[in-house]
Amino acid sequence: MQQIIETRRKASTVSFATTCWEKDWRLILLDPEYLRVRQIAYHQFPFVERLLIINNVRDLTAVKAAAQKRIDEGVLTRYVVADGAVLSYFGLQREDFQPDAGIKADWVYYNALGPLTAIYEATGDYLLYLTGDVRLDAPCDWIGKALKFMEKRPEVKVAGLTWNGKYNEAKKESYRKTWNFYVAKEGFSDQLFLVRQRDFRAPIYGEIREDSHHFPRGDVFEKRCFSYMKNRGWERIIYRRGSYIHENI
């Protein structure tokens, strides 16, 4: 019995977080199935908490009321209103998020503020983050497998699902495969990522490599994660037996 208790104590906890903004908060908070099932339940994992980051909305009162209703129903644990003050913790300032030509600086800033707030706020050993326009269309039991892999291979810092059913694309980006995963020496996506909190809740976002400019729109969050990871030989795994769906909203 004591051994069973000790094993349970050592089990890693995972926080869930997603972000809403002006164009998707109604889908996330008013649709009865989207958040509860397609964003949370289909991952088939007992998250220690379920967070919503409210980011760049017009009617904050209405969004907070809708989020509170989901808390009352037990879908969410809590919500957090994104605040630029969190940037100082990561050694950043708003001016760091410079856009490409034709892109508004505010877009690059708010794009980073969502995941950075989630990383700062989450209390689990790991964080699963997905943008509001990411969903699963079928159950996928992948997180436990990813945790096991990451805890055996300390150089693997990020895990995710294949994107939009593009398994061949995920394979091309990898250098080897295992029974469940493609393993890549580089790569990061802010659409969906599973990371160990202690690795990413740190001032690691100040590096931008020359070979990171395939990330569009400017000095975005993805580009900064990619650069830091590649500079240190951190690797990424992609689950090759399940996919998420991303549709820009």
C-alpha positions in Angstrom: 0.0 0.0 0.0 2.8 2.4 0.9 4.5 1.8 -2.5 1.2 2.6 -4.3 0.8 5.8 -2.4 4.4 6.8 -3.2 3.8 6.1 -6.9 0.7 8.3 -6.9 2.6 11.1 -5.3 5.2 11.0 -8.0 2.8 11.2 -10.9 3.2 14.4 -12.9 0.4 16.9 -13.0 -0.7 18.7 -16.1 -2.5 22.1 -16.4 -4.7 22.8 -19.3 -4.9 26.3 -20.7 -6.5 28.0 -23.7 -6.9 31.6 -24.8 -9.8 33.5 -26.1 -9.9 36.9 -27.8 -12.5 39.1 -29.5 -13.1 36.8 -32.5 -13.4 33.4 -30.8 -14.6 33.9 -27.3 -18.2 33.2 -28.2 -17.2 29.9 -29.8 -15.2 28.9 -26.8 -17.5 30.0 -24.1 -21.0 29.9 -25.6 -20.9 26.7 -27.6 -21.8 23.9 -25.1 -19.5 21.4 -26.6 -16.5 23.2 -28.0 -14.4 23.9 -24.8 -15.8 21.1 -22.7 -15.4 18.3 -25.2 -13.3 19.2 -28.2 -10.7 21.2 -26.3 -10.6 19.4 -22.9 -12.3 16.0 -22.7 -11.0 14.6 -25.9 -7.4 14.7 -24.5 -8.5 12.0 -22.1 -6.3 13.2 -19.3 -7.2 14.3 -15.7 -5.9 17.9 -15.8 -5.0 19.3 -12.4 -6.6 22.6 -13.5 -8.3 24.1 -16.6 -7.4 27.7 -17.3 -8.8 30.3 -19.7 -6.7 33.3 -20.6 -8.9 36.2 -21.6 -6.9 38.2 -24.1 -7.8 41.3 -26.1 -11.6 41.4 -25.9 -13.9 44.4 -26.2 -16.6 43.6 -23.7 -14.6 42.2 -20.8 -17.6 42.2 -18.5 -19.6 39.9 -20.9 -16.6 37.6 -21.4 -15.9 37.3 -17.7 -19.6 36.4 -17.1 -19.5 33.7 -19.7 -16.2 32.3 -18.3 -17.7 32.3 -14.8 -20.6 30.3 -16.0 -18.2 27.6 -17.3 -16.4 27.7 -13.9 -19.8 27.2 -12.1 -20.4 24.2 -14.4 -17.0 22.7 -13.6 -15.7 23.0 -17.1 -13.0 25.6 -16.1 -11.1 26.0 -12.9 -10.5 29.7 -13.3 -9.9 32.4 -15.8 -7.1 35.1 -15.9 -7.3 38.4 -17.8 -4.1 38.8 -19.7 -2.0 41.7 -18.5 1.2 43.0 -20.1 2.8 43.2 -16.7 3.6 39.6 -17.0 6.2 40.4 -19.6 8.7 41.7 -17.1 8.9 38.3 -15.5 10.2 36.9 -18.7 12.6 39.9 -19.3 10.5 41.2 -22.2 8.7 44.4 -23.1 6.0 45.2 -25.5 8.4 46.8 -28.0 10.2 43.5 -28.4 7.4 42.1 -30.5 8.1 43.7 -33.8 5.9 42.9 -36.8 6.7 42.0 -40.4 5.7 44.5 -43.0 1.9 44.7 -43.2 1.3 43.2 -39.8 0.0 45.2 -36.9 2.3 45.3 -33.9 -0.6 44.7 -31.6 -1.2 41.3 -33.3 2.3 40.1 -32.5 2.1 41.4 -28.9 -1.3 39.8 -28.1 -0.2 36.6 -29.9 2.6 36.2 -27.4 0.7 37.5 -24.4 -1.7 34.6 -24.4 0.7 31.7 -24.0 3.1 33.7 -21.8 0.3 34.4 -19.4 -0.7 30.7 -19.4 2.9 29.6 -18.7 3.2 32.1 -15.9 -0.1 31.2 -14.3 -0.2 27.4 -14.6 0.5 25.4 -11.5 1.0 21.9 -12.9 4.3 20.2 -13.5 3.5 20.4 -17.2 1.3 22.7 -19.3 -0.9 21.7 -22.2 -1.7 24.9 -24.1 -3.8 25.3 -27.2 -5.0 28.4 -29.0 -8.8 29.0 -29.1 -9.1 27.9 -32.7 -7.6 24.5 -32.0 -9.8 21.5 -31.3 -9.8 17.7 -31.4 -12.5 16.0 -33.5 -12.0 12.6 -31.8 -10.7 11.3 -28.4 -6.9 10.9 -28.3 -5.1 9.3 -25.4 -1.7 10.8 -25.9 -0.6 12.9 -23.0 0.4 10.1 -20.7 2.5 8.6 -23.4 4.2 11.9 -24.0 5.0 12.4 -20.3 6.6 9.0 -20.1 8.7 9.8 -23.2 9.8 13.2 -22.0 10.7 12.0 -18.5 12.9 9.4 -20.0 14.6 11.7 -22.5 15.5 15.0 -20.8 16.5 16.6 -24.2 12.9 16.3 -25.3 11.2 19.5 -24.1 8.0 19.8 -26.2 5.3 17.4 -27.3 2.3 17.8 -29.5 -0.2 16.2 -31.8 0.2 16.1 -35.6 -1.4 19.2 -37.1 -4.5 19.0 -39.4 -3.9 15.4 -40.2 -0.6 16.1 -42.0 1.3 13.0 -40.8 3.6 13.0 -43.8 4.6 16.5 -43.1 5.3 15.7 -39.4 7.4 12.7 -40.5 9.5 14.9 -42.9 10.3 17.2 -40.0 11.6 14.4 -37.9 14.9 12.5 -37.8 13.5 9.3 -36.4 10.3 7.7 -35.2 9.2 5.5 -32.3 6.0 3.4 -31.8 4.0 6.6 -30.9 6.1 9.6 -31.9 8.1 11.4 -34.5 11.2 12.9 -33.0 12.5 16.2 -34.4 15.7 18.2 -33.6 13.8 21.5 -34.0 10.4 22.9 -34.3 7.7 24.6 -32.2 4.1 25.6 -32.7 2.0 27.8 -30.5 -1.2 26.2 -31.8 -0.7 23.3 -29.3 2.2 22.4 -27.1 2.9 20.3 -24.0 5.9 21.5 -22.0 7.4 21.1 -18.6 6.7 24.2 -16.6 10.1 24.7 -15.1 11.7 24.7 -18.6 9.5 27.4 -20.1 8.5 29.5 -17.0 11.8 31.4 -17.3 13.3 34.3 -19.1 14.2 32.3 -22.2 12.4 34.3 -24.9 15.0 36.9 -25.9 16.8 34.9 -28.6 16.0 35.1 -32.3 18.0 33.0 -34.8 18.5 33.9 -38.5 17.0 30.5 -39.5 13.8 31.2 -37.5 12.3 33.6 -40.1 10.1 31.0 -41.6 7.7 31.9 -38.8 5.5 34.6 -40.3 4.3 38.0 -39.1 7.3 39.1 -37.0 9.2 38.5 -33.8 6.5 36.1 -32.6 6.3 33.8 -29.6 6.9 30.7 -31.8 10.1 32.2 -33.3 11.5 32.9 -29.8 10.7 29.3 -28.6 12.2 27.8 -31.7 15.4 29.8 -31.4 16.0 29.1 -27.7 15.3 25.4 -28.2 17.6 25.0 -31.2 20.4 27.0 -29.5 20.4 24.3 -26.8 19.7 21.2 -28.7 16.2 20.7 -27.2 14.1 18.3 -29.2 10.4 17.9 -29.9 8.1 14.9 -30.3 4.9 14.7 -32.3 2.3 12.1 -31.7 1.8 10.2 -34.9 -1.4 8.5 -34.0 -3.6 11.5 -33.5 -4.2 15.0 -34.8 -5.6 18.3 -33.8 -7.5 20.6 -36.1 -6.6 24.3 -36.5 -8.8 26.7 -38.4 -7.9 30.4 -38.2 -10.6 32.5 -36.6 
